[in-house]
């Protein structure tokens, strides 16, 4: 099956044209042509050999028969012998330039990229308008690059499933992904005859299951009516694993017969009698079905009329009213080429995988990916090496959303013919570690809690040890994820950060330290809050500065604060108290506008009663010294705030003021203490002062 559904359609066309050249064909040649045109390539090869031996004196006919022998080898995927016989035909002066093209194709399949490149260039000189030459040339160049820079996929031959014959087209048969059905031409199939295409037994559908130890059971073929005496295989299952679609290729030595798609329902441990889905006449090939997750779209490969050339990917929609499939629609030139496109599979009904020998690839059939964009399939990309090889690679399936699954390949190193391979992408390992410090003392904070939350909301937490250290290993800190981290401790403000592994292509040990600001010290100075002269209205740059406080409140939802507004000593005590009160009010109003719960806020206007230096009334001071006293600050008043049930009422609390007759204090001890600066905590640049208001 793999051989009769993955060969180049051009092979058949070329042979049909050549069989009509102006020679009076001997009887043996006519019989060989009949076998070839009937797709009995294995038998045709022998017939061409006998006809070639019987030719005497006709060098042109002998060269043609040599070429046709090469076509037979190419048809059942013996690339090494096909390359040899195309070379013989060229040496015998065979005139059709496609012999050079096909020899280059075989060289590419055999991994001889440099030699193939030369032959493609020779073909381009003769046939510059044929895109196959340019595609082959580009393929040789890219194949070398892909092998030098492989993807991270690990490929393993599933030896327990494979035989010395063709084994291909794996398909999951259960939701737990522990059972596979696949196609095989191994000995013991239902049909006792020999496939004239391949020379092997007819293929059957087999199944095997995976045990707890990860070992596959011995494959067993299904009985009638699922398997027949002819070729059966290339299956697809619906999402419930209750309906199967598969390909059946009946055989008739006396006429050309193609393949058709059949469907059957599961009935206990058996299957109902398969029913034909008549998409095209039986002289055309229709196969490799794939049913969408919603059971409404069937993809398949066919050489029916109306395609782009060779075999194309088509689709049909299911009509629930008539309970029948609609007319097939070609997926178009974004997917299909003049070559063959085969073995479509869908992932989440949004990503199409298929195999092609018409797009730029490493050799034979390569696997490709296409995305559904605005209802059309496009953005085709090669899966590259090592998923693809110089040989045929096709029929990929995925285990859900995991980058793990199975596919078929006839690459070197297999057990025989096409084999089933397993693929997976090993995870890139990441860790993250760090230390939680006291912001002021730079000493580690023991028993701090570090909480890490990924982009899906999964949360992990850890408590720091005596050294203040925390650590998340590769089971929690994984690839292609973004994490928010928050460090907290009793009597400290929280600190937070974000780290991401998205876009990382190699393992890495991340380091993230945290610096917690204590709540046990005095007032925390806000970045400069600016007002117009004698005005309490916040200027835009002041609001930007307050955003740091808002973020602190959001990062620490358990704290309550008191806002304190101060002026310098210039002006009357009463006017300064009034001004500081109104300014404190404007700060509170802005915080409430930003949805900070008013229950967490208290505010007080101190006027000029708490100077930080000598600059009281009657003392001559510079503008810079007066500026020290003009400030807005806050202090932590509680760390156990619990919001009331329901949404808070965003109404500003009453602003307290000191008595206007309160004696002006110079807080020398506060001057001596390190002033806590919120600007440093938030790591924001302090805005330049544009004026000197009180």
Secondary structure by P-SEA (a helix, b strand, c coil): ccccccccaaaaaaaaaaaaccccccaaaaaaaaaaaacaaaaaaaaaaaaaaaccccaaaaaaaaaaaaaaaaaacaaaaaaaaaaaaaaaccccaaaaaaaaaaaaaacaaaaaaaaaaaaaaaccccaaaaaaaaaaaaaaaaaaccccbbbbccccccccccccccccccccccbbbbbbcccccccccccccccccbbbbbbbbbccccccccbbbbccccccccccccccccccccbbbbbbbbbbccbbbbbbbbbbbbcccccccccccccccccbbbccccccccccccccccccccccccbbbbbbbbbcccccccccccccccccccbbbcccccccccbbbbcccccccccccccccccccccccccccccccccccccccccccccccccccccccccccccccbbbbbbbbccbbbbbbbbbbccccccccccbbbbbbccccbbbbbbbccccbbbbccccccccbbbbbbbbcccbbbbccccccccccbbbbbbbbbbbbbcccccccccccccccccccccaaaaaaaaaaaaaaaacccbbbbbbbbbcccccaaaaaaaaaaaaaaaaaaaaaaccccccbbbbbbccccccccccccccccaaaaaaaccccccccccccccccccccccccbbbbccccccccccccccccccccccccccccccccccccc
